[in-house]
Amino acid sequence: MIKIEIVRKLITPFPSVDFETQDGAELVFNGHVRATEHGKKITGLEYEQYEGMAEHELKRLAEETVKIFRIHDLYCRHRIGIVKVGEISLHVMILSKHRKEGLSALEYFIAELKKTVPIWKWAMLMNGKKIPSKCHLN
């Protein structure tokens, strides 16, 4: 199963799967906003998306990842809008038969997300100014 969401609110992680009989590994990644960006203290990050295209590309990437790594389930929530320091901006959960393919799939999915999904981020400095952060294409 693949589930992709782009949300404007606090991210609630997908629930852990109890009594899974097919998969031995459940990998969870939570990307939290750090207190600094490019060596400067920030209050948060602001994420923008190419409306419609970002979700389409995220789903395409998830489908590709599931095929390449032969994993069963990939769930992803990406937040847009203002995300304060300490909050989650990206949540990914992958279920796989073994940890090796799950870890490889997780690494691939996040790296490709940052390269191909049209979501951009801006660092919000302490003085209220915004500066571009590395393209998220991240």
Contacts in CASP RR format, 6 or more apart in sequence:
PFRMAT RR
TARGET T0000
AUTHOR 0000-0000-0000
METHOD contacts of the structure
MODEL  1
MIKIEIVRKLITPFPSVDFETQDGAELVFNGHVRATEHGKKITGLEYEQY
EGMAEHELKRLAEETVKIFRIHDLYCRHRIGIVKVGEISLHVMILSKHRK
EGLSALEYFIAELKKTVPIWKWAMLMNGKKIPSKCHLN
1 72 0 8 1.000
1 73 0 8 1.000
1 75 0 8 1.000
2 59 0 8 1.000
2 62 0 8 1.000
2 63 0 8 1.000
2 66 0 8 1.000
2 73 0 8 1.000
2 74 0 8 1.000
2 75 0 8 1.000
3 14 0 8 1.000
3 74 0 8 1.000
3 75 0 8 1.000
3 76 0 8 1.000
4 55 0 8 1.000
4 58 0 8 1.000
4 59 0 8 1.000
4 62 0 8 1.000
4 75 0 8 1.000
4 76 0 8 1.000
5 76 0 8 1.000
5 77 0 8 1.000
5 78 0 8 1.000
6 49 0 8 1.000
6 54 0 8 1.000
6 55 0 8 1.000
6 58 0 8 1.000
6 77 0 8 1.000
6 78 0 8 1.000
6 79 0 8 1.000
6 80 0 8 1.000
6 119 0 8 1.000
7 77 0 8 1.000
7 78 0 8 1.000
7 79 0 8 1.000
7 80 0 8 1.000
8 79 0 8 1.000
8 80 0 8 1.000
8 81 0 8 1.000
9 79 0 8 1.000
10 79 0 8 1.000
10 87 0 8 1.000
10 88 0 8 1.000
11 30 0 8 1.000
11 77 0 8 1.000
11 79 0 8 1.000
11 87 0 8 1.000
11 88 0 8 1.000
11 89 0 8 1.000
11 90 0 8 1.000
11 91 0 8 1.000
12 77 0 8 1.000
13 28 0 8 1.000
13 30 0 8 1.000
13 77 0 8 1.000
13 88 0 8 1.000
13 91 0 8 1.000
13 93 0 8 1.000
14 75 0 8 1.000
14 77 0 8 1.000
14 91 0 8 1.000
14 93 0 8 1.000
16 26 0 8 1.000
16 28 0 8 1.000
17 23 0 8 1.000
17 26 0 8 1.000
17 95 0 8 1.000
20 26 0 8 1.000
20 95 0 8 1.000
22 72 0 8 1.000
22 97 0 8 1.000
23 72 0 8 1.000
23 73 0 8 1.000
23 95 0 8 1.000
23 96 0 8 1.000
23 97 0 8 1.000
24 95 0 8 1.000
24 96 0 8 1.000
24 97 0 8 1.000
24 98 0 8 1.000
24 99 0 8 1.000
25 94 0 8 1.000
25 95 0 8 1.000
25 96 0 8 1.000
25 97 0 8 1.000
25 98 0 8 1.000
25 99 0 8 1.000
25 102 0 8 1.000
26 93 0 8 1.000
26 94 0 8 1.000
26 95 0 8 1.000
27 93 0 8 1.000
27 94 0 8 1.000
27 95 0 8 1.000
27 96 0 8 1.000
27 99 0 8 1.000
27 102 0 8 1.000
27 103 0 8 1.000
27 106 0 8 1.000
28 91 0 8 1.000
28 92 0 8 1.000
28 93 0 8 1.000
29 90 0 8 1.000
29 91 0 8 1.000
29 92 0 8 1.000
29 93 0 8 1.000
29 106 0 8 1.000
29 110 0 8 1.000
30 88 0 8 1.000
30 90 0 8 1.000
30 91 0 8 1.000
31 88 0 8 1.000
31 89 0 8 1.000
31 90 0 8 1.000
31 91 0 8 1.000
32 86 0 8 1.000
32 87 0 8 1.000
32 88 0 8 1.000
32 89 0 8 1.000
33 42 0 8 1.000
33 44 0 8 1.000
33 45 0 8 1.000
33 83 0 8 1.000
33 84 0 8 1.000
33 85 0 8 1.000
33 86 0 8 1.000
33 87 0 8 1.000
33 89 0 8 1.000
34 42 0 8 1.000
34 85 0 8 1.000
34 86 0 8 1.000
35 41 0 8 1.000
35 42 0 8 1.000
35 85 0 8 1.000
35 86 0 8 1.000
36 42 0 8 1.000
37 45 0 8 1.000
37 123 0 8 1.000
37 131 0 8 1.000
37 133 0 8 1.000
38 123 0 8 1.000
38 131 0 8 1.000
38 133 0 8 1.000
40 123 0 8 1.000
40 125 0 8 1.000
40 126 0 8 1.000
40 131 0 8 1.000
41 125 0 8 1.000
41 126 0 8 1.000
42 85 0 8 1.000
42 123 0 8 1.000
42 124 0 8 1.000
42 125 0 8 1.000
42 126 0 8 1.000
43 84 0 8 1.000
43 85 0 8 1.000
43 124 0 8 1.000
43 125 0 8 1.000
43 126 0 8 1.000
43 128 0 8 1.000
44 82 0 8 1.000
44 83 0 8 1.000
44 84 0 8 1.000
44 85 0 8 1.000
44 123 0 8 1.000
44 124 0 8 1.000
45 82 0 8 1.000
45 83 0 8 1.000
45 89 0 8 1.000
45 121 0 8 1.000
45 122 0 8 1.000
45 123 0 8 1.000
45 124 0 8 1.000
45 133 0 8 1.000
46 81 0 8 1.000
46 82 0 8 1.000
46 83 0 8 1.000
46 121 0 8 1.000
46 122 0 8 1.000
46 124 0 8 1.000
46 130 0 8 1.000
47 78 0 8 1.000
47 79 0 8 1.000
47 80 0 8 1.000
47 81 0 8 1.000
47 83 0 8 1.000
47 89 0 8 1.000
47 119 0 8 1.000
47 120 0 8 1.000
47 121 0 8 1.000
47 122 0 8 1.000
47 136 0 8 1.000
48 80 0 8 1.000
48 81 0 8 1.000
48 119 0 8 1.000
48 120 0 8 1.000
48 121 0 8 1.000
48 122 0 8 1.000
49 55 0 8 1.000
49 80 0 8 1.000
49 118 0 8 1.000
49 119 0 8 1.000
49 120 0 8 1.000
50 118 0 8 1.000
50 119 0 8 1.000
53 118 0 8 1.000
54 78 0 8 1.000
54 80 0 8 1.000
54 117 0 8 1.000
54 118 0 8 1.000
54 119 0 8 1.000
57 116 0 8 1.000
57 117 0 8 1.000
57 118 0 8 1.000
58 76 0 8 1.000
58 78 0 8 1.000
58 113 0 8 1.000
58 117 0 8 1.000
61 109 0 8 1.000
61 112 0 8 1.000
61 113 0 8 1.000
61 116 0 8 1.000
61 117 0 8 1.000
62 74 0 8 1.000
62 76 0 8 1.000
62 109 0 8 1.000
64 112 0 8 1.000
65 71 0 8 1.000
65 74 0 8 1.000
65 105 0 8 1.000
65 108 0 8 1.000
65 109 0 8 1.000
65 112 0 8 1.000
66 72 0 8 1.000
66 73 0 8 1.000
66 74 0 8 1.000
66 105 0 8 1.000
68 105 0 8 1.000
68 108 0 8 1.000
69 96 0 8 1.000
69 101 0 8 1.000
69 102 0 8 1.000
69 104 0 8 1.000
69 105 0 8 1.000
69 108 0 8 1.000
70 96 0 8 1.000
70 97 0 8 1.000
70 101 0 8 1.000
71 94 0 8 1.000
71 95 0 8 1.000
71 96 0 8 1.000
71 97 0 8 1.000
71 101 0 8 1.000
71 102 0 8 1.000
71 105 0 8 1.000
72 95 0 8 1.000
72 96 0 8 1.000
72 97 0 8 1.000
73 93 0 8 1.000
73 94 0 8 1.000
73 95 0 8 1.000
74 92 0 8 1.000
74 93 0 8 1.000
74 94 0 8 1.000
74 95 0 8 1.000
74 105 0 8 1.000
74 109 0 8 1.000
75 91 0 8 1.000
75 92 0 8 1.000
75 93 0 8 1.000
75 94 0 8 1.000
76 90 0 8 1.000
76 91 0 8 1.000
76 92 0 8 1.000
76 93 0 8 1.000
76 109 0 8 1.000
76 113 0 8 1.000
77 90 0 8 1.000
77 91 0 8 1.000
78 89 0 8 1.000
78 90 0 8 1.000
78 91 0 8 1.000
78 113 0 8 1.000
78 117 0 8 1.000
78 119 0 8 1.000
79 87 0 8 1.000
79 88 0 8 1.000
79 89 0 8 1.000
79 90 0 8 1.000
80 119 0 8 1.000
82 124 0 8 1.000
83 89 0 8 1.000
89 121 0 8 1.000
90 110 0 8 1.000
90 113 0 8 1.000
92 106 0 8 1.000
92 109 0 8 1.000
92 110 0 8 1.000
94 102 0 8 1.000
94 105 0 8 1.000
94 106 0 8 1.000
94 109 0 8 1.000
96 102 0 8 1.000
96 105 0 8 1.000
113 138 0 8 1.000
114 136 0 8 1.000
114 137 0 8 1.000
114 138 0 8 1.000
115 137 0 8 1.000
116 137 0 8 1.000
117 137 0 8 1.000
118 137 0 8 1.000
119 136 0 8 1.000
119 137 0 8 1.000
119 138 0 8 1.000
120 132 0 8 1.000
120 135 0 8 1.000
120 136 0 8 1.000
120 137 0 8 1.000
121 133 0 8 1.000
121 134 0 8 1.000
121 136 0 8 1.000
121 138 0 8 1.000
122 130 0 8 1.000
122 131 0 8 1.000
122 132 0 8 1.000
122 133 0 8 1.000
123 130 0 8 1.000
123 131 0 8 1.000
123 132 0 8 1.000
123 133 0 8 1.000
124 130 0 8 1.000
125 131 0 8 1.000
END
